[in-house]
Amino acid sequence: MYDGGKKHERDARSHTVNDVEFGVEWQPNPKFELVTEWYPGNRRFEDKLPLRWQQRGRLLRVQAQYNY
């Protein structure tokens, strides 16, 4: 969670970020692993103009990895 400005951006925009990540990793043996991650996000930023930007999204990531 973040609420504030970003110093390096023009006009010092105001940001609000609400991100959460949930994940599970399963490794049945040392050479194979399976990862699942769920990410719901809600971000807002605004600057001196009356524009207000809202970004909402969800992400499901599944990864299978074989180590040799």
N, CA, C, O and CB atoms as a CASP TS submission, in Angstrom:
PFRMAT TS
TARGET T0000
AUTHOR 0000-0000-0000
METHOD Language model
MODEL 1
PARENT N/A
ATOM      1  N   MET     1       0.840  -1.161   0.000  1.00  0.00           N
ATOM      2  CA  MET     1       0.000   0.000   0.000  1.00  0.00           C
ATOM      3  C   MET     1       0.895   1.236   0.000  1.00  0.00           C
ATOM      4  O   MET     1       1.848   1.321   0.774  1.00  0.00           O
ATOM      5  CB  MET     1      -0.961  -0.009   1.210  1.00  0.00           C
ATOM      6  N   TYR     2       0.582   2.186  -0.868  1.00  0.00           N
ATOM      7  CA  TYR     2       1.376   3.405  -0.968  1.00  0.00           C
ATOM      8  C   TYR     2       0.441   4.579  -1.227  1.00  0.00           C
ATOM      9  O   TYR     2      -0.492   4.461  -2.022  1.00  0.00           O
ATOM     10  CB  TYR     2       2.450   3.287  -2.091  1.00  0.00           C
ATOM     11  N   ASP     3       0.674   5.694  -0.577  1.00  0.00           N
ATOM     12  CA  ASP     3      -0.105   6.904  -0.792  1.00  0.00           C
ATOM     13  C   ASP     3       0.839   8.084  -0.734  1.00  0.00           C
ATOM     14  O   ASP     3       1.381   8.390   0.329  1.00  0.00           O
ATOM     15  CB  ASP     3      -1.246   7.044   0.255  1.00  0.00           C
ATOM     16  N   GLY     4       1.045   8.753  -1.855  1.00  0.00           N
ATOM     17  CA  GLY     4       1.957   9.891  -1.871  1.00  0.00           C
ATOM     18  C   GLY     4       2.385  10.244  -3.275  1.00  0.00           C
ATOM     19  O   GLY     4       1.787   9.778  -4.245  1.00  0.00           O
ATOM     20  N   GLY     5       3.407  11.058  -3.393  1.00  0.00           N
ATOM     21  CA  GLY     5       3.894  11.504  -4.683  1.00  0.00           C
ATOM     22  C   GLY     5       5.151  10.764  -5.090  1.00  0.00           C
ATOM     23  O   GLY     5       5.792  10.091  -4.282  1.00  0.00           O
ATOM     24  N   LYS     6       5.488  10.904  -6.356  1.00  0.00           N
ATOM     25  CA  LYS     6       6.736  10.351  -6.869  1.00  0.00           C
ATOM     26  C   LYS     6       7.617  11.520  -7.268  1.00  0.00           C
ATOM     27  O   LYS     6       7.288  12.277  -8.182  1.00  0.00           O
ATOM     28  CB  LYS     6       6.492   9.377  -8.078  1.00  0.00           C
ATOM     29  N   LYS     7       8.719  11.659  -6.590  1.00  0.00           N
ATOM     30  CA  LYS     7       9.604  12.809  -6.749  1.00  0.00           C
ATOM     31  C   LYS     7      10.155  12.943  -8.170  1.00  0.00           C
ATOM     32  O   LYS     7      10.346  14.061  -8.649  1.00  0.00           O
ATOM     33  CB  LYS     7      10.748  12.707  -5.771  1.00  0.00           C
ATOM     34  N   HIS     8      10.410  11.837  -8.843  1.00  0.00           N
ATOM     35  CA  HIS     8      11.053  11.878 -10.147  1.00  0.00           C
ATOM     36  C   HIS     8      10.083  12.165 -11.294  1.00  0.00           C
ATOM     37  O   HIS     8      10.533  12.339 -12.426  1.00  0.00           O
ATOM     38  CB  HIS     8      11.753  10.578 -10.399  1.00  0.00           C
ATOM     39  N   GLU     9       8.760  12.223 -11.047  1.00  0.00           N
ATOM     40  CA  GLU     9       7.791  12.470 -12.106  1.00  0.00           C
ATOM     41  C   GLU     9       7.489  13.955 -12.254  1.00  0.00           C
ATOM     42  O   GLU     9       7.597  14.725 -11.300  1.00  0.00           O
ATOM     43  CB  GLU     9       6.510  11.703 -11.833  1.00  0.00           C
ATOM     44  N   ARG    10       7.115  14.335 -13.442  1.00  0.00           N
ATOM     45  CA  ARG    10       6.747  15.714 -13.721  1.00  0.00           C
ATOM     46  C   ARG    10       5.473  16.082 -12.973  1.00  0.00           C
ATOM     47  O   ARG    10       4.565  15.257 -12.873  1.00  0.00           O
ATOM     48  CB  ARG    10       6.565  15.930 -15.229  1.00  0.00           C
ATOM     49  N   ASP    11       5.383  17.276 -12.454  1.00  0.00           N
ATOM     50  CA  ASP    11       4.227  17.798 -11.722  1.00  0.00           C
ATOM     51  C   ASP    11       3.973  17.074 -10.405  1.00  0.00           C
ATOM     52  O   ASP    11       2.939  17.298  -9.776  1.00  0.00           O
ATOM     53  CB  ASP    11       2.998  17.706 -12.584  1.00  0.00           C
ATOM     54  N   ALA    12       4.876  16.225  -9.980  1.00  0.00           N
ATOM     55  CA  ALA    12       4.763  15.497  -8.703  1.00  0.00           C
ATOM     56  C   ALA    12       3.368  14.931  -8.504  1.00  0.00           C
ATOM     57  O   ALA    12       2.650  15.319  -7.583  1.00  0.00           O
ATOM     58  CB  ALA    12       5.117  16.413  -7.531  1.00  0.00           C
ATOM     59  N   ARG    13       3.005  14.030  -9.362  1.00  0.00           N
ATOM     60  CA  ARG    13       1.677  13.416  -9.299  1.00  0.00           C
ATOM     61  C   ARG    13       1.433  12.724  -7.973  1.00  0.00           C
ATOM     62  O   ARG    13       2.355  12.224  -7.329  1.00  0.00           O
ATOM     63  CB  ARG    13       1.504  12.425 -10.428  1.00  0.00           C
ATOM     64  N   SER    14       0.178  12.707  -7.586  1.00  0.00           N
ATOM     65  CA  SER    14      -0.239  12.010  -6.378  1.00  0.00           C
ATOM     66  C   SER    14      -0.615  10.582  -6.751  1.00  0.00           C
ATOM     67  O   SER    14      -1.357  10.370  -7.710  1.00  0.00           O
ATOM     68  CB  SER    14      -1.430  12.741  -5.683  1.00  0.00           C
ATOM     69  N   HIS    15      -0.118   9.611  -6.015  1.00  0.00           N
ATOM     70  CA  HIS    15      -0.365   8.201  -6.305  1.00  0.00           C
ATOM     71  C   HIS    15      -0.991   7.507  -5.097  1.00  0.00           C
ATOM     72  O   HIS    15      -0.656   7.798  -3.949  1.00  0.00           O
ATOM     73  CB  HIS    15       0.944   7.496  -6.709  1.00  0.00           C
ATOM     74  N   THR    16      -1.890   6.600  -5.380  1.00  0.00           N
ATOM     75  CA  THR    16      -2.408   5.676  -4.383  1.00  0.00           C
ATOM     76  C   THR    16      -2.332   4.285  -4.998  1.00  0.00           C
ATOM     77  O   THR    16      -2.904   4.041  -6.061  1.00  0.00           O
ATOM     78  CB  THR    16      -3.884   6.045  -3.945  1.00  0.00           C
ATOM     79  N   VAL    17      -1.630   3.380  -4.337  1.00  0.00           N
ATOM     80  CA  VAL    17      -1.430   2.026  -4.857  1.00  0.00           C
ATOM     81  C   VAL    17      -1.874   1.031  -3.791  1.00  0.00           C
ATOM     82  O   VAL    17      -1.382   1.054  -2.663  1.00  0.00           O
ATOM     83  CB  VAL    17       0.066   1.784  -5.262  1.00  0.00           C
ATOM     84  N   ASN    18      -2.798   0.167  -4.155  1.00  0.00           N
ATOM     85  CA  ASN    18      -3.252  -0.914  -3.277  1.00  0.00           C
ATOM     86  C   ASN    18      -3.048  -2.227  -4.028  1.00  0.00           C
ATOM     87  O   ASN    18      -3.876  -2.601  -4.859  1.00  0.00           O
ATOM     88  CB  ASN    18      -4.765  -0.725  -2.849  1.00  0.00           C
ATOM     89  N   ASP    19      -1.970  -2.915  -3.744  1.00  0.00           N
ATOM     90  CA  ASP    19      -1.636  -4.167  -4.404  1.00  0.00           C
ATOM     91  C   ASP    19      -1.493  -5.265  -3.359  1.00  0.00           C
ATOM     92  O   ASP    19      -0.958  -5.046  -2.272  1.00  0.00           O
ATOM     93  CB  ASP    19      -0.339  -4.027  -5.234  1.00  0.00           C
ATOM     94  N   VAL    20      -1.980  -6.439  -3.709  1.00  0.00           N
ATOM     95  CA  VAL    20      -1.850  -7.608  -2.841  1.00  0.00           C
ATOM     96  C   VAL    20      -1.466  -8.786  -3.734  1.00  0.00           C
ATOM     97  O   VAL    20      -1.990  -8.927  -4.839  1.00  0.00           O
ATOM     98  CB  VAL    20      -3.189  -7.896  -2.037  1.00  0.00           C
ATOM     99  N   GLU    21      -0.567  -9.616  -3.263  1.00  0.00           N
ATOM    100  CA  GLU    21      -0.193 -10.818  -3.999  1.00  0.00           C
ATOM    101  C   GLU    21      -0.334 -12.028  -3.082  1.00  0.00           C
ATOM    102  O   GLU    21       0.129 -12.022  -1.942  1.00  0.00           O
ATOM    103  CB  GLU    21       1.256 -10.706  -4.550  1.00  0.00           C
ATOM    104  N   PHE    22      -0.979 -13.059  -3.603  1.00  0.00           N
ATOM    105  CA  PHE    22      -1.108 -14.331  -2.897  1.00  0.00           C
ATOM    106  C   PHE    22      -0.468 -15.388  -3.782  1.00  0.00           C
ATOM    107  O   PHE    22      -0.668 -15.381  -4.997  1.00  0.00           O
ATOM    108  CB  PHE    22      -2.618 -14.680  -2.570  1.00  0.00           C
ATOM    109  N   GLY    23       0.288 -16.285  -3.196  1.00  0.00           N
ATOM    110  CA  GLY    23       0.928 -17.298  -4.013  1.00  0.00           C
ATOM    111  C   GLY    23       1.193 -18.586  -3.261  1.00  0.00           C
ATOM    112  O   GLY    23       1.272 -18.621  -2.033  1.00  0.00           O
ATOM    113  N   VAL    24       1.326 -19.644  -4.047  1.00  0.00           N
ATOM    114  CA  VAL    24       1.627 -20.969  -3.505  1.00  0.00           C
ATOM    115  C   VAL    24       2.683 -21.605  -4.398  1.00  0.00           C
ATOM    116  O   VAL    24       2.584 -21.562  -5.624  1.00  0.00           O
ATOM    117  CB  VAL    24       0.338 -21.867  -3.418  1.00  0.00           C
ATOM    118  N   GLU    25       3.687 -22.191  -3.774  1.00  0.00           N
ATOM    119  CA  GLU    25       4.709 -22.924  -4.514  1.00  0.00           C
ATOM    120  C   GLU    25       4.709 -24.360  -4.026  1.00  0.00           C
ATOM    121  O   GLU    25       4.739 -24.617  -2.823  1.00  0.00           O
ATOM    122  CB  GLU    25       6.117 -22.273  -4.343  1.00  0.00           C
ATOM    123  N   TRP    26       4.675 -25.289  -4.960  1.00  0.00           N
ATOM    124  CA  TRP    26       4.677 -26.713  -4.626  1.00  0.00           C
ATOM    125  C   TRP    26       5.852 -27.361  -5.344  1.00  0.00           C
ATOM    126  O   TRP    26       6.008 -27.225  -6.557  1.00  0.00           O
ATOM    127  CB  TRP    26       3.321 -27.401  -5.024  1.00  0.00           C
ATOM    128  N   GLN    27       6.676 -28.067  -4.576  1.00  0.00           N
ATOM    129  CA  GLN    27       7.863 -28.713  -5.122  1.00  0.00           C
ATOM    130  C   GLN    27       7.827 -30.191  -4.741  1.00  0.00           C
ATOM    131  O   GLN    27       8.336 -30.568  -3.685  1.00  0.00           O
ATOM    132  CB  GLN    27       9.170 -28.028  -4.603  1.00  0.00           C
ATOM    133  N   PRO    28       7.223 -31.043  -5.601  1.00  0.00           N
ATOM    134  CA  PRO    28       7.115 -32.473  -5.268  1.00  0.00           C
ATOM    135  C   PRO    28       8.454 -33.197  -5.250  1.00  0.00           C
ATOM    136  O   PRO    28       8.607 -34.194  -4.544  1.00  0.00           O
ATOM    137  CB  PRO    28       6.205 -33.155  -6.251  1.00  0.00           C
ATOM    138  N   ASN    29       9.437 -32.704  -6.025  1.00  0.00           N
ATOM    139  CA  ASN    29      10.795 -33.227  -5.961  1.00  0.00           C
ATOM    140  C   ASN    29      11.752 -32.078  -6.289  1.00  0.00           C
ATOM    141  O   ASN    29      11.306 -31.039  -6.775  1.00  0.00           O
ATOM    142  CB  ASN    29      10.992 -34.441  -6.948  1.00  0.00           C
ATOM    143  N   PRO    30      13.050 -32.236  -6.037  1.00  0.00           N
ATOM    144  CA  PRO    30      13.985 -31.120  -6.218  1.00  0.00           C
ATOM    145  C   PRO    30      14.105 -30.593  -7.648  1.00  0.00           C
ATOM    146  O   PRO    30      14.605 -29.485  -7.846  1.00  0.00           O
ATOM    147  CB  PRO    30      15.325 -31.539  -5.755  1.00  0.00           C
ATOM    148  N   LYS    31      13.663 -31.352  -8.645  1.00  0.00           N
ATOM    149  CA  LYS    31      13.815 -30.914 -10.035  1.00  0.00           C
ATOM    150  C   LYS    31      12.568 -30.262 -10.618  1.00  0.00           C
ATOM    151  O   LYS    31      12.648 -29.672 -11.696  1.00  0.00           O
ATOM    152  CB  LYS    31      14.195 -32.080 -10.884  1.00  0.00           C
ATOM    153  N   PHE    32      11.442 -30.342  -9.963  1.00  0.00           N
ATOM    154  CA  PHE    32      10.193 -29.803 -10.527  1.00  0.00           C
ATOM    155  C   PHE    32       9.474 -28.942  -9.496  1.00  0.00           C
ATOM    156  O   PHE    32       9.366 -29.312  -8.327  1.00  0.00           O
ATOM    157  CB  PHE    32       9.264 -30.949 -11.004  1.00  0.00           C
ATOM    158  N   GLU    33       8.990 -27.800  -9.941  1.00  0.00           N
ATOM    159  CA  GLU    33       8.185 -26.966  -9.050  1.00  0.00           C
ATOM    160  C   GLU    33       7.054 -26.308  -9.829  1.00  0.00           C
ATOM    161  O   GLU    33       7.171 -26.027 -11.022  1.00  0.00           O
ATOM    162  CB  GLU    33       9.061 -25.894  -8.364  1.00  0.00           C
ATOM    163  N   LEU    34       5.976 -26.076  -9.131  1.00  0.00           N
ATOM    164  CA  LEU    34       4.793 -25.454  -9.705  1.00  0.00           C
ATOM    165  C   LEU    34       4.428 -24.262  -8.834  1.00  0.00           C
ATOM    166  O   LEU    34       4.318 -24.392  -7.615  1.00  0.00           O
ATOM    167  CB  LEU    34       3.606 -26.468  -9.812  1.00  0.00           C
ATOM    168  N   VAL    35       4.237 -23.084  -9.461  1.00  0.00           N
ATOM    169  CA  VAL    35       3.941 -21.848  -8.735  1.00  0.00           C
ATOM    170  C   VAL    35       2.639 -21.274  -9.270  1.00  0.00           C
ATOM    171  O   VAL    35       2.431 -21.216 -10.482  1.00  0.00           O
ATOM    172  CB  VAL    35       5.104 -20.814  -8.873  1.00  0.00           C
ATOM    173  N   THR    36       1.766 -20.852  -8.368  1.00  0.00           N
ATOM    174  CA  THR    36       0.524 -20.170  -8.718  1.00  0.00           C
ATOM    175  C   THR    36       0.467 -18.878  -7.929  1.00  0.00           C
ATOM    176  O   THR    36       0.727 -18.864  -6.726  1.00  0.00           O
ATOM    177  CB  THR    36      -0.728 -21.065  -8.431  1.00  0.00           C
ATOM    178  N   GLU    37       0.123 -17.781  -8.615  1.00  0.00           N
ATOM    179  CA  GLU    37       0.070 -16.471  -7.970  1.00  0.00           C
ATOM    180  C   GLU    37      -1.204 -15.753  -8.400  1.00  0.00           C
ATOM    181  O   GLU    37      -1.573 -15.789  -9.574  1.00  0.00           O
ATOM    182  CB  GLU    37       1.328 -15.622  -8.320  1.00  0.00           C
ATOM    183  N   TRP    38      -1.871 -15.103  -7.459  1.00  0.00           N
ATOM    184  CA  TRP    38      -3.070 -14.301  -7.714  1.00  0.00           C
ATOM    185  C   TRP    38      -2.773 -12.871  -7.271  1.00  0.00           C
ATOM    186  O   TRP    38      -2.308 -12.646  -6.154  1.00  0.00           O
ATOM    187  CB  TRP    38      -4.329 -14.884  -6.960  1.00  0.00           C
ATOM    188  N   TYR    39      -3.042 -11.910  -8.145  1.00  0.00           N
ATOM    189  CA  TYR    39      -2.723 -10.517  -7.881  1.00  0.00           C
ATOM    190  C   TYR    39      -3.910  -9.624  -8.243  1.00  0.00           C
ATOM    191  O   TYR    39      -4.171  -9.415  -9.427  1.00  0.00           O
ATOM    192  CB  TYR    39      -1.469 -10.092  -8.664  1.00  0.00           C
ATOM    193  N   PRO    40      -4.641  -9.090  -7.251  1.00  0.00           N
ATOM    194  CA  PRO    40      -5.624  -8.041  -7.530  1.00  0.00           C
ATOM    195  C   PRO    40      -5.000  -6.677  -7.230  1.00  0.00           C
ATOM    196  O   PRO    40      -4.394  -6.493  -6.175  1.00  0.00           O
ATOM    197  CB  PRO    40      -6.925  -8.253  -6.688  1.00  0.00           C
ATOM    198  N   GLY    41      -5.141  -5.739  -8.132  1.00  0.00           N
ATOM    199  CA  GLY    41      -4.514  -4.433  -7.948  1.00  0.00           C
ATOM    200  C   GLY    41      -5.480  -3.288  -8.207  1.00  0.00           C
ATOM    201  O   GLY    41      -6.413  -3.416  -9.000  1.00  0.00           O
ATOM    202  N   ASN    42      -5.249  -2.172  -7.535  1.00  0.00           N
ATOM    203  CA  ASN    42      -6.044  -0.966  -7.689  1.00  0.00           C
ATOM    204  C   ASN    42      -5.080   0.220  -7.543  1.00  0.00           C
ATOM    205  O   ASN    42      -4.521   0.441  -6.469  1.00  0.00           O
ATOM    206  CB  ASN    42      -7.225  -0.903  -6.630  1.00  0.00           C
ATOM    207  N   ARG    43      -4.894   0.971  -8.621  1.00  0.00           N
ATOM    208  CA  ARG    43      -3.951   2.094  -8.609  1.00  0.00           C
ATOM    209  C   ARG    43      -4.643   3.349  -9.110  1.00  0.00           C
ATOM    210  O   ARG    43      -5.472   3.293 -10.018  1.00  0.00           O
ATOM    211  CB  ARG    43      -2.704   1.783  -9.473  1.00  0.00           C
ATOM    212  N   ARG    44      -4.295   4.488  -8.508  1.00  0.00           N
ATOM    213  CA  ARG    44      -4.848   5.774  -8.903  1.00  0.00           C
ATOM    214  C   ARG    44      -3.739   6.807  -8.909  1.00  0.00           C
ATOM    215  O   ARG    44      -2.875   6.807  -8.032  1.00  0.00           O
ATOM    216  CB  ARG    44      -5.996   6.204  -7.960  1.00  0.00           C
ATOM    217  N   PHE    45      -3.764   7.688  -9.901  1.00  0.00           N
ATOM    218  CA  PHE    45      -2.852   8.828  -9.850  1.00  0.00           C
ATOM    219  C   PHE    45      -3.549  10.042 -10.432  1.00  0.00           C
ATOM    220  O   PHE    45      -4.432   9.926 -11.281  1.00  0.00           O
ATOM    221  CB  PHE    45      -1.535   8.530 -10.614  1.00  0.00           C
ATOM    222  N   GLU    46      -3.141  11.196  -9.965  1.00  0.00           N
ATOM    223  CA  GLU    46      -3.678  12.450 -10.485  1.00  0.00           C
ATOM    224  C   GLU    46      -2.602  13.524 -10.376  1.00  0.00           C
ATOM    225  O   GLU    46      -1.699  13.432  -9.545  1.00  0.00           O
ATOM    226  CB  GLU    46      -4.970  12.874  -9.717  1.00  0.00           C
ATOM    227  N   ASP    47      -2.711  14.536 -11.221  1.00  0.00           N
ATOM    228  CA  ASP    47      -1.766  15.643 -11.171  1.00  0.00           C
ATOM    229  C   ASP    47      -2.549  16.954 -11.089  1.00  0.00           C
ATOM    230  O   ASP    47      -3.724  16.951 -10.723  1.00  0.00           O
ATOM    231  CB  ASP    47      -0.823  15.632 -12.414  1.00  0.00           C
ATOM    232  N   LYS    48      -1.907  18.068 -11.425  1.00  0.00           N
ATOM    233  CA  LYS    48      -2.555  19.361 -11.234  1.00  0.00           C
ATOM    234  C   LYS    48      -3.754  19.571 -12.160  1.00  0.00           C
ATOM    235  O   LYS    48      -4.621  20.392 -11.860  1.00  0.00           O
ATOM    236  CB  LYS    48      -1.555  20.466 -11.449  1.00  0.00           C
ATOM    237  N   LEU    49      -3.817  18.858 -13.259  1.00  0.00           N
ATOM    238  CA  LEU    49      -4.980  18.949 -14.137  1.00  0.00           C
ATOM    239  C   LEU    49      -6.151  18.202 -13.508  1.00  0.00           C
ATOM    240  O   LEU    49      -5.938  17.351 -12.644  1.00  0.00           O
ATOM    241  CB  LEU    49      -4.657  18.378 -15.546  1.00  0.00           C
ATOM    242  N   PRO    50      -7.358  18.495 -13.911  1.00  0.00           N
ATOM    243  CA  PRO    50      -8.509  17.824 -13.289  1.00  0.00           C
ATOM    244  C   PRO    50      -8.676  16.359 -13.694  1.00  0.00           C
ATOM    245  O   PRO    50      -9.654  15.718 -13.308  1.00  0.00           O
ATOM    246  CB  PRO    50      -9.761  18.566 -13.635  1.00  0.00           C
ATOM    247  N   LEU    51      -7.735  15.832 -14.462  1.00  0.00           N
ATOM    248  CA  LEU    51      -7.834  14.425 -14.853  1.00  0.00           C
ATOM    249  C   LEU    51      -7.509  13.511 -13.677  1.00  0.00           C
ATOM    250  O   LEU    51      -6.624  13.803 -12.873  1.00  0.00           O
ATOM    251  CB  LEU    51      -6.894  14.127 -16.031  1.00  0.00           C
ATOM    252  N   ARG    52      -8.218  12.434 -13.592  1.00  0.00           N
ATOM    253  CA  ARG    52      -7.960  11.427 -12.558  1.00  0.00           C
ATOM    254  C   ARG    52      -7.924  10.065 -13.237  1.00  0.00           C
ATOM    255  O   ARG    52      -8.846   9.714 -13.974  1.00  0.00           O
ATOM    256  CB  ARG    52      -9.051  11.468 -11.419  1.00  0.00           C
ATOM    257  N   TRP    53      -6.883   9.308 -12.998  1.00  0.00           N
ATOM    258  CA  TRP    53      -6.709   8.012 -13.653  1.00  0.00           C
ATOM    259  C   TRP    53      -6.828   6.899 -12.633  1.00  0.00           C
ATOM    260  O   TRP    53      -6.198   6.939 -11.576  1.00  0.00           O
ATOM    261  CB  TRP    53      -5.349   7.935 -14.373  1.00  0.00           C
ATOM    262  N   GLN    54      -7.630   5.920 -12.953  1.00  0.00           N
ATOM    263  CA  GLN    54      -7.833   4.759 -12.087  1.00  0.00           C
ATOM    264  C   GLN    54      -7.521   3.510 -12.898  1.00  0.00           C
ATOM    265  O   GLN    54      -8.036   3.341 -14.003  1.00  0.00           O
ATOM    266  CB  GLN    54      -9.296   4.713 -11.515  1.00  0.00           C
ATOM    267  N   GLN    55      -6.690   2.643 -12.360  1.00  0.00           N
ATOM    268  CA  GLN    55      -6.372   1.372 -13.003  1.00  0.00           C
ATOM    269  C   GLN    55      -6.716   0.254 -12.031  1.00  0.00           C
ATOM    270  O   GLN    55      -6.246   0.234 -10.893  1.00  0.00           O
ATOM    271  CB  GLN    55      -4.867   1.306 -13.431  1.00  0.00           C
ATOM    272  N   ARG    56      -7.536  -0.670 -12.493  1.00  0.00           N
ATOM    273  CA  ARG    56      -7.872  -1.851 -11.690  1.00  0.00           C
ATOM    274  C   ARG    56      -7.596  -3.076 -12.540  1.00  0.00           C
ATOM    275  O   ARG    56      -7.825  -3.071 -13.750  1.00  0.00           O
ATOM    276  CB  ARG    56      -9.370  -1.822 -11.203  1.00  0.00           C
ATOM    277  N   GLY    57      -7.112  -4.104 -11.913  1.00  0.00           N
ATOM    278  CA  GLY    57      -6.829  -5.309 -12.673  1.00  0.00           C
ATOM    279  C   GLY    57      -6.601  -6.508 -11.782  1.00  0.00           C
ATOM    280  O   GLY    57      -6.387  -6.392 -10.576  1.00  0.00           O
ATOM    281  N   ARG    58      -6.655  -7.657 -12.413  1.00  0.00           N
ATOM    282  CA  ARG    58      -6.405  -8.924 -11.728  1.00  0.00           C
ATOM    283  C   ARG    58      -5.491  -9.751 -12.618  1.00  0.00           C
ATOM    284  O   ARG    58      -5.559  -9.681 -13.846  1.00  0.00           O
ATOM    285  CB  ARG    58      -7.745  -9.691 -11.411  1.00  0.00           C
ATOM    286  N   LEU    59      -4.647 -10.526 -11.982  1.00  0.00           N
ATOM    287  CA  LEU    59      -3.691 -11.351 -12.718  1.00  0.00           C
ATOM    288  C   LEU    59      -3.605 -12.716 -12.044  1.00  0.00           C
ATOM    289  O   LEU    59      -3.477 -12.813 -10.823  1.00  0.00           O
ATOM    290  CB  LEU    59      -2.285 -10.669 -12.780  1.00  0.00           C
ATOM    291  N   LEU    60      -3.678 -13.750 -12.842  1.00  0.00           N
ATOM    292  CA  LEU    60      -3.437 -15.118 -12.369  1.00  0.00           C
ATOM    293  C   LEU    60      -2.236 -15.630 -13.136  1.00  0.00           C
ATOM    294  O   LEU    60      -2.247 -15.668 -14.366  1.00  0.00           O
ATOM    295  CB  LEU    60      -4.703 -16.057 -12.570  1.00  0.00           C
ATOM    296  N   ARG    61      -1.196 -16.025 -12.409  1.00  0.00           N
ATOM    297  CA  ARG    61       0.034 -16.528 -13.023  1.00  0.00           C
ATOM    298  C   ARG    61       0.264 -17.950 -12.566  1.00  0.00           C
ATOM    299  O   ARG    61       0.228 -18.246 -11.372  1.00  0.00           O
ATOM    300  CB  ARG    61       1.250 -15.635 -12.666  1.00  0.00           C
ATOM    301  N   VAL    62       0.502 -18.827 -13.524  1.00  0.00           N
ATOM    302  CA  VAL    62       0.831 -20.228 -13.235  1.00  0.00           C
ATOM    303  C   VAL    62       2.145 -20.529 -13.939  1.00  0.00           C
ATOM    304  O   VAL    62       2.302 -20.252 -15.128  1.00  0.00           O
ATOM    305  CB  VAL    62      -0.318 -21.217 -13.705  1.00  0.00           C
ATOM    306  N   GLN    63       3.089 -21.099 -13.195  1.00  0.00           N
ATOM    307  CA  GLN    63       4.410 -21.380 -13.757  1.00  0.00           C
ATOM    308  C   GLN    63       4.828 -22.784 -13.361  1.00  0.00           C
ATOM    309  O   GLN    63       4.766 -23.156 -12.189  1.00  0.00           O
ATOM    310  CB  GLN    63       5.458 -20.339 -13.277  1.00  0.00           C
ATOM    311  N   ALA    64       5.247 -23.546 -14.333  1.00  0.00           N
ATOM    312  CA  ALA    64       5.837 -24.873 -14.093  1.00  0.00           C
ATOM    313  C   ALA    64       7.301 -24.777 -14.495  1.00  0.00           C
ATOM    314  O   ALA    64       7.629 -24.252 -15.559  1.00  0.00           O
ATOM    315  CB  ALA    64       5.083 -26.022 -14.905  1.00  0.00           C
ATOM    316  N   GLN    65       8.175 -25.286 -13.639  1.00  0.00           N
ATOM    317  CA  GLN    65       9.608 -25.167 -13.909  1.00  0.00           C
ATOM    318  C   GLN    65      10.291 -26.495 -13.651  1.00  0.00           C
ATOM    319  O   GLN    65      10.065 -27.149 -12.633  1.00  0.00           O
ATOM    320  CB  GLN    65      10.244 -24.059 -13.044  1.00  0.00           C
ATOM    321  N   TYR    66      11.128 -26.875 -14.597  1.00  0.00           N
ATOM    322  CA  TYR    66      11.931 -28.082 -14.457  1.00  0.00           C
ATOM    323  C   TYR    66      13.388 -27.677 -14.365  1.00  0.00           C
ATOM    324  O   TYR    66      13.905 -27.024 -15.271  1.00  0.00           O
ATOM    325  CB  TYR    66      11.698 -29.061 -15.642  1.00  0.00           C
ATOM    326  N   ASN    67      14.052 -28.048 -13.303  1.00  0.00           N
ATOM    327  CA  ASN    67      15.462 -27.722 -13.088  1.00  0.00           C
ATOM    328  C   ASN    67      16.314 -28.931 -13.442  1.00  0.00           C
ATOM    329  O   ASN    67      16.059 -30.038 -12.967  1.00  0.00           O
ATOM    330  CB  ASN    67      15.719 -27.281 -11.620  1.00  0.00           C
ATOM    331  N   TYR    68      17.303 -28.724 -14.257  1.00  0.00           N
ATOM    332  CA  TYR    68      18.182 -29.827 -14.653  1.00  0.00           C
ATOM    333  C   TYR    68      19.611 -29.525 -14.315  1.00  0.00           C
ATOM    334  O   TYR    68      20.494 -30.343 -14.577  1.00  0.00           O
ATOM    335  CB  TYR    68      18.057 -30.114 -16.133  1.00  0.00           C
TER
END
